[in-house]
């Protein structure tokens, strides 16, 4: 049976941080402006029945939309260069395995972690997107008539295999020392680590 939450604080749209393989893509986290958590669809199977278009039955596959992130463009275009180089490397080199990555070439795929923060900037939950690959970079519009404090932004889209929800529960032990329990949920199955 489901329980009603005891935290009635609303999630703030600015309380997040995105991390993409800090070793190879450090500027993507720093210049991130917005991020869209992708929706998912479980396609139902339609069974035809007389005089009815079909009876829907539970589907057997999940289809995820693409991750979408918008990043501010720095004057040296470092964040854009990281994304562009990642995409070019996939085309030029092909799939880089974990073994090859350990020898210096950045991997073709990277995990992306969205960290959700509370109103006190404590980590409340993380969403890990597994095996992400970039699929698109959006246009950058340069405009000489633009005024004042507007900054250039570019978007990036990613495909991924699946995502997992990771939550942290902060409690105190009997002696007053802090205790953190990490709960992971993959496709509805709960996994608890202390």
CORWOQUI-V224685 format. One record per residue. RES is the residue in one small letter. PHI is phi in whole degrees, -180 to 180 (NA if undefined). Layout:
res phi
RES PHI
RES PHI
//
This chain:
res phi
x NA
x -76
x -107
x -77
x -64
x -101
x -107
x -102
x -78
x -83
x -71
x -89
x -68
x -100
x -95
x -154
x -148
x -114
x -123
x -124
x 17
x -58
x -66
x -99
x -135
x -70
x -79
x -65
x -70
x -67
x -98
x -66
x -109
x -148
x -148
x -116
x -71
x -73
x -80
x -142
x -129
x -108
x -67
x -83
x -99
x -94
x -102
x -67
x -142
x -55
x 63
x -128
x -62
x 166
x -107
x -77
x -120
x -58
x -78
x -124
x -139
x -101
x -116
x -98
x -72
x -80
x -72
x -131
x -131
x -115
x -124
x -69
x -96
x -79
x -60
x -87
x 56
x -64
x -64
x -67
x -61
x -62
x -67
x -61
x -64
x -60
x -67
x -63
x -62
x -62
x -69
x -79
x -98
x 91
x -73
x -99
x -78
x -62
x -63
x -65
x -65
x -69
x -96
x 121
x -84
x -60
x -69
x -69
x -110
x -143
x -82
x -115
x -118
x -98
x -101
x -101
x -109
x -82
x -66
x -103
x 61
x -96
x -70
x -106
x -163
x -129
x -121
x -104
x -98
x -94
x 57
x -80
x -132
x -73
x -121
x -157
x -120
x -83
x -67
x -116
x -101
x -88
x -146
x -76
x -92
x -69
x -107
x 38
x -95
x -100
x -119
x -76
x -131
x -130
x -109
x -136
x -118
x -133
x -105
x -150
x -77
x -164
x -130
x -128
x -96
x -124
x -123
x -117
x -113
x -100
x -135
x -117
x -76
x -59
x -82
x 94
x -75
x -72
x -133
x -119
x -114
x -105
x -111
x -113
x -134
x -120
x 52
x 90
x -89
x -87
x -127
x -113
x -127
x -114
//
